[in-house]
Amino acid sequence: MPESQSPTGRAGQGASIAIVTTTVGSAGAADRLAALMVERCLAACVQVQQITAHYRWQAALHRDVEWRLTCKTAMDRVDALLAALAEEHPYDLPQLLVQTARAELRYAQWVNEQTRPPAQSLAGTRASKAASGSSGRPNR
C-alpha cells in the first residue's frame, strides 16, 4: 500500500480516509443513524446537514428536504459501515456513496483510532472494574 494511503505515514504527510455519504428524510433518522455509526466504531465522525434534493422516483419528479450524513471512516472499515447503513437505513434504495480523501496525517490517525472496535467488550470492562472496586466514574 502506498504511504499516502497509510494512516501511519511520516509527519506532515497526508493519509487516505473514506468519506461515506447518505441521505434520510428526517432529522430524527439522521441523528439516529449518526449516533449508531459512531457508537459502533464504524465512523469517527458524522456530520449532518439539511439539504434540498431534486430527483425522479417512480416516474415522478420530487423536491424534498433531506438530511445528508457525511461519515468519516478508515479505509478498512468502509464495507462494515456500508453494511450497517444499508441495514439500518429507512429508504428502500438508499444513496450510499464512498469517496477517498487525503487528510492531514494526525486527523487520519484519529479517524483510524476511533474506528477500531474496543479491545474489551463492555461486559468485560464492567466485570474487571467490579473486581477492582472501580465504578468507572471520575473521583469528585
N, C-alpha and C positions, 0 to 999 in steps of 0.2 A: 504494500500500500504506500503510495507517495506520502512524504512527510506532511504535505499540505492537507491531507485527509486525516491525519492522526492528531487527536487532541493532546498528544504528548510531544509535539514538535518543540523546537528551540524557542526561547523567549523572544518576543517581538514579532514572531511569525503568526500567521493565521492558521486556523484549522477548520475543517468542514463540520457543519452541523446540518440537520434536516429541519425544514420548516414544513409542517403539515397543516393545511387549512381545510376547514369545512364550514358549513353554514347551517343554522337552525332557525326555526320560526318564532322563537320567544326568548326573552331574557332569562326566564327560569330554566329553559332547556339548555341554554348556553352556560349558565352558571353551574348547572348540574354536571354537564359533560366536562367543563374545565376543571372543576374540583376533583372529579373522579379520575381524570387522566394524571393530574399532579399527585393525588393520593396514591395511585397505583405505581408511581415512579415511571410512568410512560412518557411524561413530558416534564421538563424542568420548569416551564413557564407557559401559561396560556393567556394570551391577550384576547379580549372580547370587544368587538366594535359593532355598533349598529350601522347597517348599510341598507341601501335600496337595491333590490335585484329586479332586473327585467329579463324575462325568459319565456320560452314557449314550452308548455307542458300539456300533453294530451290534446294537441291541435289548437290550443287556445293561448293567446298572449296574456302574460301576467306581469304585474308590477307589485312587489311585496316588500315590506320591511322584513329584514332578516338580521341575524346576528352572526358575524364572522368570528370564528375561533382560529387563532394563529398559534399553533403549538410548536415550541422549540424542543427538539429531542436529539439524542445521539444517533448517529447513522445506523448503529446496530440495533436500535430499538424501534425503527420505523415500522417493520412488519407487525410487531406486537401492538404498537399504537394504532395502526390502521385496523387491525382485527378488533380491538376494543372499541374504537369509534364506530365501526360498522355494526357491531353487536348492540351497542347502546343507543345508536342514532335513531331519532324519531321518524326520519324520512324513509320512504320506500327505496329511493335512489339517491343516497347522499353524495354530495360533492366531497371527494377525498383527493386532495392534490398534494404532491410531495415535490419540494424544491430543495436543492442543495445550496447552502450559503456558506461563504467564507466568513468566519467570525474571528474576532480578536482571540488570541490563544487562551488567555485567562478565562474569558467568557465561555469558550468552547469546553475548557476543562470543567468549569462549574456545571455546564449542561450535562456533560458526561457523568459527573459525580452524582447529580440529582436524579439521574435516570437509571441508577443501579438499584436493584431490589435490596431491601435491608438484609444485612448479614444474618440477623436473628429474626425469627417471627415475633410478632407482638406477644404471643403467649409465652414464648421462651424468655423474652425480656422481662415480662411480669414475674415469671417463676424465679428468675435469677435475682430480681430486686426483692422479692418476698423473702428469699432465702438469706439475703444480705441485710434485710431490715430496712432497705431503702424504699421510699414511697415514689421516687422518681420526680418529686417536686423539689424546686429550689428551697433552700432554707430561707426563712423570713427574718 
